[in-house]
Amino acid sequence: MSAVRRDTRSWGQGVKDGLCADGVAGLVMVAAGPWQRSVAWELIRARDVTKVVCVELATAFNDAWHRQPDPADRLDGRRPSNPQWVLVSALWLLAAWTLESTPGWASTLVLTKIGDHRDEPWPAPPEQLAGIGDLPEVTGAVPYASMLSKNNHSTPHEELVSLIAGAAHVRDSRRTSLVRYFANEAAGGDLLRLITTDDDPALHLLHRDYFGTVRITLAPAPTVEQPPVIAADGADGAIRTRISCLATLLSDLLMVNNNNSVDFRFRIGTLPENDTQVDNRLAAASCWWAATREDAEEYADEEPTFRPITFTELWTSLHNDARLSLVDIWDGSWSGIDEMPEIPVGHVVSHLVDDLADVIEGRLGGALVAVNGYLPTGWPPADPTDEDDDGEHTYVLFVRGNEVGVLDIDRSC
């Protein structure tokens, strides 16, 4: 776990007076009363909610309930499988994390139907590999596999890590941790490095699993090619793709149990314009959230309650949440919360959590932050209370002016 947060101020610091026009300061608990809820419902129903959304729902590309649309324009319309989305998201995030001064490189992904046929020899003959990978020529192939270390945890082959890091010009610790994660995930299936011609400077990897085959190429380019975006998202397109990549990797690393992942979803909406007496922006935001949440009708009779928190508390809670759910430390060597180890130094999950918080802060800096549900702000974490709804869902609001960001942390089974 990271020891120091770069910016420890509250997002609400210095802006609460502007958000709460009725002069409420130092708010401990915000609950929308029946009058405020009724007014807010009428305000929201009077307008098409879809017209006031700034950032459409950003979810994991492999989210079982809210699958993120593919931002890439694929000629055959084929969508990556769930395991392939982990590789794609890691590769796109590697580009997003690249410094401007880094030499250019670009990635290419070619998907095919050919899957993991146990009765077929692998590696296939070079001419067949060329056809599978859609390359003009393949002269050979080098296989890679994850290597087991202590506690039966696999580690990536160092040669493979070095090749990927070299192709993407990786020099910093954050991107190195992502490369190691990518290499280990890729080598979890049948992974080959394809050898082409002597004058080909690109790195070609061919990954095969039960769901199909993907050829991943990292090649020199004039600039670093950034991840694709959905054109309709406008200026927030890059943010939505990036959060979707982060959510995809976090859901791969963090689990509630053996079958269910911890899912992250994010959206930004705009409070409807009005000339009513609803002056408290946080109360209005909580009403907007209650009216626009997916299960709004089911909870229509409940009053939403959000408690303000500092950004430092949120950041600490996200890291504690990751520590509680990180599969890599479920090795059977400890029992009970008091014996649970900390996240290993330099683990990619710490960088993912940091980036999720930084991206939201970069988009909604100065916002007032409030939470509904369970957040483990301390360690060892306290048990969820009845008010926390058994800890299955946590909703964080980021209120700045008439914009409302919502981070949904889903731990349901």
Sequence and secondary structure as in RCSB ss.txt:
>XXXX:A:sequence
MSAVRRDTRSWGQGVKDGLCADGVAGLVMVAAGPWQRSVAWELIRARDVTKVVCVELATAFNDAWHRQPDPADRL
DGRRPSNPQWVLVSALWLLAAWTLESTPGWASTLVLTKIGDHRDEPWPAPPEQLAGIGDLPEVTGAVPYASMLSK
NNHSTPHEELVSLIAGAAHVRDSRRTSLVRYFANEAAGGDLLRLITTDDDPALHLLHRDYFGTVRITLAPAPTVE
QPPVIAADGADGAIRTRISCLATLLSDLLMVNNNNSVDFRFRIGTLPENDTQVDNRLAAASCWWAATREDAEEYA
DEEPTFRPITFTELWTSLHNDARLSLVDIWDGSWSGIDEMPEIPVGHVVSHLVDDLADVIEGRLGGALVAVNGYL
PTGWPPADPTDEDDDGEHTYVLFVRGNEVGVLDIDRSC
>XXXX:A:secstr
  S  S  S TTTTTHHHHBTT   S   EE  HHHHHHHHHHHHTS GGGGEEEEEE  TT SSS     S  T
T     HHHHHHHHHHHHHHHT  TTS  EEEEEEEES    TTS SS  HHHHHHHHT S   EEEEE  EE G
GG EE  HHHHHHHHHHTT  SHHHHHHHHHHHHHHTTSEEEEEE  TT   EEEEEEETTEEEEEEEEE SS  
     GGGGGGHHHHHHHHHHHHHHHHHBBSSSS B EEEEEEEE     SS  BHHHHHHHHHHHHSTTTTTTT
TS  EEEE  HHHHHHHHHHHHHHHBGGG SSS  SGGG     TT HHHHHHHHHHHHHHHHHTT EEEEEE  
  SSS     GGGGGGSEEEEEEEETTEEEEEEEE   
